[in-house]
Amino acid sequence: MDDGSMNTNPHGDGTTHEIDRGGPAIASTGTFTSVFPATGSGSGPRIRPRIGVVFGGGALKGMAHVGALKAIREAGIKPRLYAGSSIGAMIAAAAASGRSVDELTERALRFRRRDLFRINHVGMLMDRMLSRSIYLESPLRSLCDDLVAEGTFEELETPLLVTAVDIERGIPLVFGRPGFRDVRVRDAVYASCALPGFFPPGVVGNRVCIDGGTTDNLPVSIASMGMDALIAVDVGIADVPLATGIAEQGFASIFMRAATMMMHEQQQATLDHWTTPPLLLVRPKVSHIGWFSFSHVEELLQMGYDAMKAALVHLDTMLAAPGGIFPRTAVEIVVDRPKCTGCALCVARSPGLMALDAQRKAYALVRVHEFSPADGSVANCCPTGAISVVPVSADRDPVEEVLEISA
C-alpha cells in the first residue's frame, strides 16, 4: 500500500507511528472502505493508529485465522503487532514471519491427520502412566518449522507475542516481551501448541512450557500494551454449546470439554472488565466444528474470512472510540418466566443487568442494551435456558418484538 509517502516518527514507548501524507489509510476493497481518523487538523500529516492483531487458541478451528488474516490484508491493514496462543500463536508467528495468505491457505488445504497426530506407541507401552503424551512431538515440531521463520523474536520484522505456561514454576509466560525475546520463535510456538497430555511439553530457553491457552487463550491484555486498538479473533471458546453424550466419548473428549469450559470462564472474565484500547472482537461461528476435525478446512477458511469482512465494516467506529469492545448491537434481554426457577445465577453473574422481582423471577433492569460480541453471558449462564438476547431491529418497537418472541 505504501506509495512512497510513508515514514516513521519515534514514539515514546519505543514503537513508531506511520505517517500518511495523503490518500486513504486503508484502501477500498469491495464494499469496505475505511480511512483512519486524522489526529491533526487541516491538510497536515495523519498518524495511523497502531493496531495489534490477536489470534486465539482453538486447535484445528484455528484454520479460520487464515481466512481472517486474508480479510485483514485485503483491507490494507498493516498490524504493528501479532499475538497468539496455541494454534493462534502458530498463525500469528507465520504472519509475522512474512508468510503469504496463499501459502497458508495451500498448506491448510493439504493438511491431514497424519501431519499432526501420530500415536506415541513406544512411550505409552514402555512408560505407561509416566508417558509424557499420547502423540509424538515430531509432527507438531515439523509443522512449526514449516510455517515459522528460523531465528529469535528479536529478528522478526513485525513484533510477535506468544503465550505459554512454565509448568515447573506454575506461571504464565509471554515470549516476545522484554527479557523473553532471545529465544527461538519455533520453540515458543511449539510450546504454545503443546496441549497437556496430547503433546510433550516444549523447552524454550531453559523453561519447560505447555500450551499458552492453559491460562490465556486470547491474550488481548498483554497485546494491548503500546497499541491504539486491537483486532482479536476468537475461534475456540466464544460459547460452550450442548454436547450430548460427551461422557461416553472417552477421556480425551471429556478433558477437552472441561478445558473448554475453564478457558471460556477465564477469557470471559478478561472481556467483562475490558476498558481500553478499543477492541474489535471477531467470533466466527465455529462452535459446531470439533476441535480436531480435519473435514471442515475449507469451511473454516471461509467462515474466518466472512466474519472478519463483516467486522471490519465497524473498524472506523471502533477506532474513533476511547475504548470498549466492538461491534455493538442494540439488543433486548428476554426472560421466559415459566422457565425461570429464580436460582439467581444471572443476577450473580450480571448484577448490573438482572434482578429478581417479588415472585423471584428474573428480569432485566434496563430494557435495551448495546451489546458487543463479548456480552451475552447473562443468557449463557442460565441453567434452564430461560434467558435470551434478541437483536432490536431499527424499524420495530422492542416491546412488540419481545411480545412476539414470548408468545
C-alpha angles and dihedrals in degrees: 000000000000112000097189093272095096125102136149136248124198117259125206097251096051096267125105137232120226113231119216113198096184144353131040119318090220121033123234112264114182110297094352122085124162134175115189112238113260118246093208135042135252119010097325124126118294121220117223112225117246105250122193123200120213125193118196131214122264110138111236091353082077088083083086088069089069091057091047090050090052091056092047092053093044088055090057094243113153108197117220090206140018122204134174151157128224109328087001089059090053094052092042091051091048090052092047088049090060098253112161123235089242090057092049093045093050091049092049094050093054094043113125135184093253089058089069114010118060116154116245092229097165095047094047092045098044102031100028107175090011093058110121096221149355093238134046121259098223100075093053090044090052092051091052090049090049096053106029127068120245116251140054132302089260090064098054117107092215117045115250134194122199123185125216138152124242097225095193096051093033095229135123119247133199112202112207094044120108111294092021102067101090096076130094112272091217091056092051093048092049091051092048089054096044099111107201112260093007098068131016117261115265128234113229111183101316097332129099107221142183137193114323090218088071089085107005118024095170107031099200097137096060092038092055093068109110093001127117093207141357136219110201128185117203114192102156118049112014086126140355106232126199112285108187115199096015091137090064096049099083137265095288092058092045091050093049091048091052091045090051092054093048094047091046092056093046092049094045091053089058094048094045089063098038116138115152149056103027111261128207103206115199119192115179112205097253102131091108091061121086122246091242102031115136095183099075103056097120091045091051093049091052095044091052091050095046094046092051093046090052092047095048089064084075095048097105092049090051094048092050092054123090091226145317136101123293155246097041127199133189109246141171123221109225123195121199096214097198089056095046112100096184093244088144096216088132091054092049091048097043110017091165092058108033140044140164121252128216091280091053092250122138120247136172116258092211123037102217127029137183104236129190125202087268093060126079099076086119087072097039093055095059108106093204098043092242095140126070133174113223125193113237113227118221094234098049135069108247091222091058090048093052092049091053093049093046094048 
